[in-house]
Amino acid sequence: MADLPSEVRAFVAEQRDGSVDRGLRQLPAGELGEGDVVVRIACSSVNYKDALATIPKGQVARISPLVPGVDLAGTVVEGEGEGSEVLVHGYDLGVAHHGGYAEYARVPREWVVPLPSGLTARQAMAIGTAGFTAAMSVARLERHGVSPDDGPVLVTGATGGVGSTAVAILAGRGYEVVASSGKDAREYLESLGAAEIVGREDIAGDGKPLDRQRWAAAVDSVGGAVLAGVLPQIRYGGAVAASGLTAGVKLETTVMPLILRSVALLGIDSVAAPMEERAELWRRLADDLRPPQLDETITREIGLDELEPALDAILKGELTGRTVVRVAD
Ligand SMILES: NC(=O)c1ccc[n+]([C@@H]2O[C@H](COP(=O)([O-])OP(=O)(O)OC[C@H]3O[C@@H](n4cnc5c(N)ncnc54)[C@H](OP(=O)(O)O)[C@@H]3O)[C@@H](O)[C@H]2O)c1
């Protein structure tokens, strides 16, 4: 316990009679939760789910009070691998177990991923849960057989965390990326490598079970009516990697693209991704899946005391790219 103070600075969300109190507090170190590894946190990040964990109807927080933050990177100060740099994301972190918005976290050692060589803690959190999900989506599409020669790949919610990282990863791998966004963000998306920008309404579809075959594949983190519009536009044998719900959880569609065009709907879950796949994807994120613009275009940085407006903004779909939360110097 050499390095662990008796209290740690933390951003805490606490449910109270239908509302949620959010803010910075001193949390007794003894209340960090179960686990055999203590990490001194360097960085966390802002994900859509983190914002859901701090609102009354978010249906994400399973304990109260909760330190949100579904990902973190830092140095092990107690337990296996003491002194090494690590990252943690998914499982119960920031949901049913205190997460990354604190100076320290105590976690089960089974959750811990060694920081891959070639990534700093800040870069790992610039990628974070959203970027990992983007990488997982690209890897799954490629495992399905999608390659740059197949034609344009659509990315929905393209200015968001998953979306912007997916645009950058795909463009870096030689894909012709078409970015769909509800924002006026041409310059930003082109700087990530998008070949073409389309509005949300351009991909809405006409409601028919089969539409014009436009995309070899799609990375969708939006769900709802957007995903329903995209599926009928996928070319024969193509696939959609679906990870999100910012446009809603309901998917009103038909089986026609699946049974007449062999289109595959690939579900992407980063939370319980098996450790072998998790570690391999992080290794690749430092290498061939590394988003080229990670340090500049994709990322901005805030402190724990700037979290509230960032969480509110991501809920409204107003954040662009990835937001790193700098916890320690
Ligand atoms: N399955 C998993 O393991 C996993 C992991 C990470 C994230 N996710 C999910 O993926 C989604 C994105 O997460 P994120 O952290 O990237 O959030 P984000 O940064 O807020 O990105 C979401 C983007 O979706 C678009 N959008 C927002 N509201 C919309 C609406 N009503 N209709 C259509 N598009 C809308 C916006 O992009 P434009 O303005 O550019 O259109 C927004 O930037 C969330 O649902 C999150 O829970 C899932």
The ligand as a MOL file (V3000), in Angstrom:
LIG
                    3D

  0  0  0     0  0            999 V3000
M  V30 BEGIN CTAB
M  V30 COUNTS 48 52 0 0 0
M  V30 BEGIN ATOM
M  V30 1 N -20.9190 -2.1840 -28.0250 0
M  V30 2 C -19.9110 -1.6630 -27.3390 0
M  V30 3 O -19.0920 -2.3440 -26.7570 0
M  V30 4 C -19.7620 -0.1740 -27.3330 0
M  V30 5 C -18.5430 0.4110 -27.0240 0
M  V30 6 C -18.4180 1.7970 -27.1290 0
M  V30 7 C -19.5160 2.5550 -27.4820 0
M  V30 8 N -20.6930 1.9300 -27.7120 0 CHG=1
M  V30 9 C -21.8810 2.7010 -28.1120 0
M  V30 10 O -21.5840 3.3540 -29.3260 0
M  V30 11 C -22.2950 4.5770 -29.3590 0
M  V30 12 C -21.3180 5.7080 -29.6270 0
M  V30 13 O -20.4810 5.8970 -28.5120 0
M  V30 14 P -19.4470 7.1150 -28.5090 0
M  V30 15 O -18.7490 7.0790 -27.1980 0
M  V30 16 O -18.6820 7.1050 -29.7760 0 CHG=-1
M  V30 17 O -20.4950 8.3540 -28.5050 0
M  V30 18 P -20.4020 9.7450 -29.2720 0
M  V30 19 O -19.0110 10.2560 -29.2430 0
M  V30 20 O -21.4930 10.5850 -28.7210 0
M  V30 21 O -20.7490 9.3830 -30.7880 0
M  V30 22 C -22.0530 9.1190 -31.2120 0
M  V30 23 C -22.3370 9.8760 -32.4880 0
M  V30 24 O -23.6320 9.4340 -32.9790 0
M  V30 25 C -24.2350 10.4930 -33.7000 0
M  V30 26 N -25.5680 10.7170 -33.1160 0
M  V30 27 C -25.8430 11.2010 -31.8840 0
M  V30 28 N -27.1710 11.2430 -31.6810 0
M  V30 29 C -27.7460 10.7840 -32.8180 0
M  V30 30 C -29.1060 10.5950 -33.2380 0
M  V30 31 N -30.1280 10.8990 -32.4420 0
M  V30 32 N -29.3150 10.0990 -34.4700 0
M  V30 33 C -28.2980 9.7850 -35.2930 0
M  V30 34 N -26.9860 9.9450 -34.9390 0
M  V30 35 C -26.7210 10.4320 -33.7210 0
M  V30 36 C -23.3290 11.7150 -33.5450 0
M  V30 37 O -22.4470 11.7430 -34.6780 0
M  V30 38 P -22.6840 12.7400 -35.9320 0
M  V30 39 O -23.0710 14.0590 -35.3210 0
M  V30 40 O -21.3710 12.7670 -36.6300 0
M  V30 41 O -23.7890 12.1390 -36.7490 0
M  V30 42 C -22.5030 11.3740 -32.3260 0
M  V30 43 O -21.2920 12.0650 -32.3060 0
M  V30 44 C -23.0430 4.6840 -28.0290 0
M  V30 45 O -24.3460 4.2000 -28.2030 0
M  V30 46 C -22.2500 3.7780 -27.1310 0
M  V30 47 O -23.0230 3.3100 -26.0560 0
M  V30 48 C -20.8370 0.6010 -27.6510 0
M  V30 END ATOM
M  V30 BEGIN BOND
M  V30 1 1 1 2
M  V30 2 2 2 3
M  V30 3 1 2 4
M  V30 4 1 4 5
M  V30 5 2 4 48
M  V30 6 2 5 6
M  V30 7 1 6 7
M  V30 8 2 7 8
M  V30 9 1 8 9
M  V30 10 1 8 48
M  V30 11 1 9 10
M  V30 12 1 9 46
M  V30 13 1 10 11
M  V30 14 1 11 12
M  V30 15 1 11 44
M  V30 16 1 12 13
M  V30 17 1 13 14
M  V30 18 2 14 15
M  V30 19 1 14 16
M  V30 20 1 14 17
M  V30 21 1 17 18
M  V30 22 2 18 19
M  V30 23 1 18 20
M  V30 24 1 18 21
M  V30 25 1 21 22
M  V30 26 1 22 23
M  V30 27 1 23 24
M  V30 28 1 23 42
M  V30 29 1 24 25
M  V30 30 1 25 26
M  V30 31 1 25 36
M  V30 32 1 26 27
M  V30 33 1 26 35
M  V30 34 2 27 28
M  V30 35 1 28 29
M  V30 36 1 29 30
M  V30 37 2 29 35
M  V30 38 1 30 31
M  V30 39 2 30 32
M  V30 40 1 32 33
M  V30 41 2 33 34
M  V30 42 1 34 35
M  V30 43 1 36 37
M  V30 44 1 36 42
M  V30 45 1 37 38
M  V30 46 2 38 39
M  V30 47 1 38 40
M  V30 48 1 38 41
M  V30 49 1 42 43
M  V30 50 1 44 45
M  V30 51 1 44 46
M  V30 52 1 46 47
M  V30 END BOND
M  V30 END CTAB
M  END
